[in-house]
Amino acid sequence: MSFFEDLAIGQYHPGDSIIHRIDPRIKLLLVLVMVLFVAVAVNIKLYLLWLILFSGLFLLSKIPVQILLKSLKSFIFFFIFIFLLQVLLTSESFGTYFYFGYFQIGWEGILNGLVYSLRLLLFISGAIFLSLSTSPMELLDGVLKLSGPLKKLKLPVEEFSLMSMISIRFIPLLLEEGVNLKKVQMARGADFEGNLVQRVKKTFPLLIPLFISSFRKADDLALALEARGFQSGEKRSSYQRLKFKKEDYLFAVIIILFSFLSFRIIL
């Protein structure tokens, strides 16, 4: 369960940095543009460009480095798995350095492993950046504003945005519930040590009470929405009005600049 204990996605880290004060629509657009470029192009220079940008944003946000590294540590297994998968299964066209059974290992496989590992790192970093620097309510307002034009197509934008934010908010709650269940079982003498397969088998019995707890929380949330008079399709006002500030326009220029540089790298 150490994976769940260290995971920071869905958790908000309060702060008063310039990144925390940036309009959530700008941060959402930044992450969406990054995901678009990283998903359509396989280019290590492009990935390094966006990695440098997000490294600078994390420094400006003044979020403790330990929180970021602790969350990324949870995905080390996935990074290693993707890297080895590319190294062992890539058909070499530049020459093979040595053979490992039926597998051949060469420079092309190593490069592909680095590229796809960097791609996963950027996707995860974008999610962590949004989560740690933006509160759930700000994210909800940002999604609603950005998806406003879709209302003309009579799509349930507000309901979809609300469900998305509730789902994101449920992540840290479920993780905390899972950690608490593990500690309770350990206090009763349960042992979660062993190799990977043994730990998975020992953790599996925790899923049933975790599902029951999640259904109970969802039912309580539904009752709370009903008690507050929530109705689908009704027009609702917002307590906080989103307005662009000087720093928002500055970051919009940064997005345009990095989009232009990304186009130049791809072409």
Secondary structure, 3 states (H helix, E strand, C coil): CHHHHHCCCCCCCCCCCHHHHCCHHHHHHHHHHHHHHHHHCCCHHHHHHHHHHHHHHHHHHCCCHHHHHHHHHCCHHHHHHHHHHHHHHCCCCCCEEEEECCEEEEHHHHHHHHHHHHHHHHHHHHHHHHHHHCCHHHHHHHHHHHCHHHHHHCCCHHHHHHHHHHHHHHHHHHHHHHHHHHHHHHHCCCCCCCCHHHHHHHHHHHHHHHHHHHHHHHHHHHHHHHHCCCCCCCCCCCCCCCCCCHHHHHHHHHHHHHHHHHHHHHC
